[in-house]
Amino acid sequence: MAALALYMRCAAKPLLPVVQTWDLEARRWVRALRRSPVKVVFPSGEVLEQRRAPGKQPRKTVPEASPQEQRHKQPLHISPSQTPSTWEEAGLHYDKAFPGDRRLRSVMTIVKSRSFREKQGKILLEGRRLIADALQAGAVPKVFFFSRLEYIKELPTDKLKGVSLIKVKFEDIKDWSDLVAPQGIMGIFAKPDCVKMTYPKNQLHHSLPLLLICDNLRDPGNLGTILRSAAGAGCSKVLLTKGCVDAWEPKVLRAGMGAHFQVPIISNLEWESVPNYLPPDTRVYVADNCGLYAQAQMSNKASDHGWVCDRRYLKFHKYEEEAEEEGKDLEIRARKGWLPELEVQSYDLDWTQAPAAVVVGGETHGLSLESLQLAESTGGKRLLIPVVPGVDSLNSAMAASILLFEGKRQLRVRVEHLSRDRSYP
C-alpha cells in the first residue's frame, strides 16, 4: 500500500513543468516586438508612436537639410594617396604576383648581371628614399615590386602612370635584398642619362670647377663612398673610365646614399675620350701614394723617380705575377724618356687656380699609365698626402675625400680673398 501511495503522488506531480506551445510562441512574438517595433499607420494618416523597450531613450530625429544647405555644404577632400578607390580612379592598378612568375626572375638577373644591366639599359633601386630621389631627378621607372600598398602610395601619383605595379610577398623581397632590414619596395628603372636628369637646385648652386676621374676602382663600397664625397664637396662631374666597377651596382648605390642623383656620372669611358668631358684649360692632377717614397730614393732607376713605386703603391693594369717583367719594361721605357715625369706637390698647396680634375686610382691596380700621360699633357702634378712612415697608404675613398674637400677649401679661400680685395680698392 505504501508503494502504491508513493506512485500516485509522483504521477500527480510531474518532474518537469509542462510548457504550452501557444505560450512559447506568444513570448517569442513579444520579444520580437520589443526588438523591432513597427509603425502603425491609420487610414486617416495618423502615425502611432513606436513602443520601445523600457530603459532606452528614443533616438533623436535629424532634420533633413534643405536643397540650398546641401548646395553650400563642402564635400570632404581626401588625398588620392590615402584611399584605394581614389588611387585607382587615377588610373593606377596593381597586380599580385604568383609563385613562378617570370617577372620575379628578372629582378635577380638585373641584380647579379652587369652585362644584362648594360645590355637592357635598366637598373634596380631599393628603398623608399632612394626611389623618391630617383623620381625627383627624372629617372624613368618601369616596374615596382612592393610588399605593402602603403609603400607605393607614398610615391608621387603622376610618376607612376604607365608603370607596372606588382605586389609580392615580403619574403620574396627579403630573398632578393642584400640589406639586413629590407624596406619592402624595389623598382626597376631605365638607366639614367645625366644629360636628361634634373639635379637638385641647391646642388647646382654649390657646384665647383672641380671634377673627379675614377681610374681602376674595383671596390663597390669605395666607389659609392667616393661618389658621396664628390656630391658633398660640390663636384661638377664624375668620370668613370673602363675598368671601374659598375656605378649602378646595388652595393655602390647603397654606399652612395643618393649621390647618383645629385651629381652627373659618366661611366665606361675610354681614356682617349676623357678630354672631351673636361672644361677648357682643365689641369689634371693624380692622387699620389708614393711620391714621398720616390723622393727618398736617389737612383737612376725608373722606380725611384715616381714613375713606378713599390708594388703596394702603383701598378699599371697588371697582376702580381707580371710585376717583375713589368718593372723591367718600364725601366727600359724610362731610359728612353717615354714615361711622363710629373712633379710631386703637397696636397695642401694651391692647385685650384684653373679648373681642376683629380684622378683617383684603385687600391689593387692603382693609377693607369694613361692617367699620368693626361696629367702631363695638361700641366698637372702628383698630389701627395703625407702619412707617417711605416703606415700603409690611405684607401682610395679616404684619399679622394681629402683631396676633394681640400680643393673646395682652396676655392672658398680664393673667393673670400677676391671679395675682400674688391671691398678695399
Buried (B, 14 or more C-beta within 10 A) or exposed (E): EEEEEEEEEEEEEEEEEEEEEEEEEEEEEEEEEEEEEEEEEEEEEEEEEEEEEEEEEEEEEEEEEEEEEEEEEEEEEEEBBEEEEBBEEEEBEBEEBEEEBEBBEBBEEBBEEEEEBBEBEBBBBBBBEBBBBBBBBBBBBBBBBBBEEEBBBEBEBEBBEEBBBBBBEEEBBEEBBEEEEBBBBBBBBEBBEBEEBEBBEEBEEEBBBBBBBBBBBBBBBBBBBBBBBBBBBBBBBBBBBEBBBBBBBBBBBBBBBBBBBBBBBBBEBEBEEBEEBBEEEBBBBBBBBBBBBBEEEEEEBBBBBBBBBEBEBBBBBBEEEEEEEBBEBBBEBBEEEEBBEBEBBBBBEEBBEBBBBBBBBBBEBBBBBBBBBBBBEBEBBBBBBEEEEEEEBBBBBBBBBBBBBBBBEBBEEEEEEEEEEEEEE
